[in-house]
Amino acid sequence: MKPLPVPIELGYRMPAEWEHHAATWLTWPRPDGISFPNGYDAIPDVYSRFIFHLTRHEAVHINVWDVEMAETIRQVLRRHHVPLERVHFHEFPSYEPWCRDHGPIFIVRDSEAGRDRAIVDWDYNAWGGKYPPYELDDAVPQHVARLLGLPLFSPGIVMEGGSIEVNGRGTLLTTEACLLNPNRNPHLNREQIEHYLHDFLGVTQVLWLGEGIVGDDTDGHIDDLARFLDGTTIATVVESDPLDENYGLLQDNLHRLKALRDPSGHPFRIIQLPMPGRVERDSQRLPASYANFYIANQQVILPTFRDPNDRLAQEILQREFSDREVVPIDSSDLIWGLGSFHCISQQEPASTSGI
């Protein structure tokens, strides 16, 4: 039997995050979930501030446990003056809220006749089986594909959205610490993983960094380390204190980035972002990083940490995103869940190109 064609054979690619969105997808956290122990009460307000800014320029879809949760969320959003006509609720239950990792990965195919969209449904195992159960989280992309009536491609291997970063032109950034970790796909080597990324995301070049930052329970997601700002520019976080645990590993990643070349043999333009000072709670170091920003329509949502470097990070990104407003939102409570705004969101590209 002839195997079914993979997305790249059909002309699909994963678009860059800055390409126009139809919407942003979120999964609302459960009060009895494990992500924010003894800290959940502060989280709905953080989500509401995030959603308020998103709805200025795009729709927001929220996965909820049930209708009762949806009504509770509506009440919270009303208090924050969120326009509820821009917010859509879906009873797609999930144990934990990290939609970047368990949500749908959208791919697109543009032609003179218009744009086709599809969804890639990678397997999800809660970062190497760390936090069971996770079968409901794993099913979210299937629900979204049925809702939107989109083709669904299922590679059959574990992959999280936060572990990959694309420029929409065929280049993907990732880390050895995460994708080569045996708790994901122990039967695959680097070349085989690259083959899956090529086939299902339409990338032609995979670039590898090393380790993730201290406190990151994902084993080194790229969205805490380095992000594409455009097709040829990469922002990467650096630690200025040589005595800090992150200093050496971030220097290694910086050196790797400076040595990388695009498919034409040209170096990437590298922008250095600071790290905030050490962020701790209950004697636990948290993976606070300014790289975990989210590029929305006409905005960049920047996590801040009540740190002097908040302003510097905002100024750097504002210079780079001259066509967007960089919006700082305090992530000091959200980071207790070991993630920030990029981790909780997943972009849905617009159904038409060139917007």
FENGIWO-V164133 format. One record per pair of residues at least 4 apart in sequence whose ideal C-beta (glycine too) atoms are under 7 Angstrom apart, sorted by the first residue. I is the first residue (numbers start at 0). J is the second residue. Records with the same first field share a line. If there is no record, write none. Layout:
I: J / J
This chain:
4: 8 / 9
5: 198 / 199
6: 11 / 106 / 117 / 152 / 198 / 199 / 201
7: 11 / 197 / 198 / 201
9: 108
10: 108
11: 106 / 107 / 108 / 117 / 201
12: 106 / 107 / 200 / 201
13: 104 / 106 / 165 / 200 / 201
14: 18 / 107 / 167 / 348
15: 165 / 166 / 167 / 227
16: 294 / 346
17: 294
18: 167 / 348
19: 296 / 349 / 354
20: 57 / 295 / 296 / 346 / 347 / 348 / 349
21: 58 / 347 / 348 / 349 / 350
22: 57 / 58 / 59 / 60 / 347
23: 53 / 57 / 59 / 295 / 344 / 346 / 347
24: 60 / 98 / 102 / 103 / 345 / 347
25: 59 / 61 / 98 / 343 / 344
26: 62 / 93 / 96 / 98 / 102
27: 46 / 61 / 62 / 63 / 68 / 72 / 96
28: 32 / 34 / 35 / 39 / 42 / 96
29: 64
30: 39
32: 94 / 95
33: 95 / 130
34: 95 / 96 / 336
35: 39 / 42 / 335 / 336
38: 332 / 335
41: 45 / 332
42: 46 / 332 / 333
43: 47 / 75
44: 48
45: 49 / 332 / 333
46: 50
47: 51 / 75 / 76 / 79 / 81
48: 52 / 79 / 328
49: 53 / 300 / 328 / 340
50: 54 / 59 / 76 / 81 / 86
51: 79 / 80 / 81
52: 298 / 300 / 326
53: 57 / 59 / 295
54: 59 / 81 / 82 / 85 / 86
56: 295 / 296 / 297 / 298
57: 295 / 296
58: 85 / 87
59: 85 / 86
60: 87 / 89
61: 72 / 86 / 88
62: 89 / 91 / 93 / 139
63: 68 / 69 / 72 / 88 / 89 / 90
64: 68 / 92
65: 90
66: 70 / 90
67: 71
68: 72
69: 73 / 88
70: 74
71: 75
72: 76
73: 77 / 83
74: 78
75: 79
76: 81 / 83 / 86
81: 86
89: 146
91: 139 / 142
92: 135
93: 101 / 135 / 136 / 139
94: 132 / 133 / 135 / 136
95: 130 / 136
96: 343
97: 101 / 338 / 342 / 343
98: 102 / 343 / 344 / 345
99: 160 / 161 / 341 / 342 / 343 / 344 / 345
100: 123 / 159 / 160 / 161
101: 123 / 136 / 137 / 139
102: 139 / 140 / 160 / 345
103: 118 / 139 / 140 / 143 / 144 / 345
104: 118 / 119 / 121 / 160
105: 116 / 118 / 347 / 348
106: 117 / 119 / 200 / 201
107: 114 / 115 / 116 / 348
108: 114 / 115
109: 114 / 352
113: 351
114: 350 / 351 / 352
116: 149 / 348 / 350
117: 149 / 150 / 152
118: 140 / 143 / 144 / 149 / 151
119: 152 / 154 / 199 / 200
120: 140 / 141 / 151 / 152 / 153
121: 154 / 156 / 157 / 158
122: 137 / 155 / 156 / 157
123: 133 / 136 / 137 / 157 / 159
124: 128 / 133 / 157
125: 129 / 130 / 131 / 133
126: 216 / 217 / 218
127: 180 / 182 / 183 / 218
128: 182
129: 216
133: 137
134: 138
138: 142
139: 143
140: 144
141: 145 / 151
142: 146
143: 147
144: 149 / 151
152: 199
154: 195 / 199
156: 184 / 187 / 195
157: 183 / 184
158: 162
159: 217 / 220
160: 345
161: 217 / 220 / 222 / 341 / 342
162: 173 / 177 / 178 / 220 / 221
163: 171 / 173 / 221
164: 171 / 172 / 221 / 222 / 225 / 226 / 227
165: 170 / 171 / 200 / 202
166: 170 / 227 / 230
167: 230
168: 230
169: 202 / 203 / 204 / 262
170: 202 / 204 / 206 / 261
171: 196 / 200 / 202 / 204 / 205 / 206
172: 206 / 208 / 221 / 225
173: 177 / 178 / 205 / 207 / 221
174: 178 / 207 / 208 / 209 / 211 / 219 / 221 / 224
175: 179 / 207 / 209
176: 180 / 209 / 210 / 211 / 218 / 219
177: 211 / 217 / 218 / 219 / 220
178: 183 / 192
179: 189
180: 218
181: 185
184: 192
187: 191 / 192
189: 193
190: 194
191: 195
192: 196
193: 197 / 205
194: 198
195: 199
196: 200 / 202 / 205
197: 202 / 203
203: 262
204: 262
206: 259
208: 221 / 224 / 225 / 252 / 255
209: 248 / 251 / 252 / 255
210: 219 / 248
211: 215 / 217 / 218 / 219 / 220 / 223 / 224
212: 223 / 224 / 245 / 286 / 288
213: 244 / 245 / 284
214: 284 / 285 / 286 / 337
215: 219 / 220 / 223 / 286 / 337
216: 337
221: 225
222: 226 / 290 / 291 / 341 / 342
223: 286 / 288 / 290 / 291
224: 235 / 236 / 252 / 290
225: 233 / 234 / 235 / 252 / 256 / 290
226: 233 / 234 / 290
227: 232 / 233
228: 232 / 233 / 234 / 270 / 319
231: 261 / 267 / 268
232: 267 / 268 / 270 / 319
233: 256 / 267 / 269
234: 270 / 272 / 290
235: 252 / 253 / 256 / 269 / 271 / 272
236: 249 / 272 / 274 / 288 / 289 / 290
237: 249 / 253 / 271 / 273 / 274
238: 243 / 245 / 246 / 249 / 274
239: 273
240: 246
241: 246
245: 249 / 274
246: 250
247: 251
248: 252
249: 253
250: 254
251: 255
252: 256
253: 257
254: 258
255: 259
256: 267 / 269
257: 269
259: 267
260: 264 / 265 / 266
261: 265 / 267
270: 315 / 319
272: 289 / 290 / 312 / 315
273: 289 / 308 / 311 / 312
274: 288
275: 287 / 289 / 304 / 306 / 308
276: 306
277: 284
278: 285 / 287 / 304 / 334
279: 283 / 284 / 285
280: 285 / 335
285: 334 / 335 / 337
286: 337
287: 304 / 334
289: 301 / 302 / 312
291: 302 / 339 / 340 / 341 / 342
292: 299 / 300 / 301 / 302 / 316 / 340 / 341
293: 300 / 340 / 341 / 344
294: 299
295: 300
297: 323 / 324
298: 323 / 324 / 326
299: 316 / 320 / 323 / 325 / 326
300: 326 / 328 / 340
301: 312 / 313 / 316 / 325 / 326 / 327
302: 328 / 330 / 339 / 340
303: 309 / 327 / 328 / 329 / 330
304: 309 / 330 / 331 / 334
305: 329 / 331
308: 312
309: 313 / 327
310: 314
311: 315
312: 316
313: 317 / 325 / 327
314: 318
315: 319
316: 320 / 325
317: 325
320: 325
328: 340
330: 334 / 339 / 340
333: 339
334: 339
338: 342 / 343
340: 344
349: 354
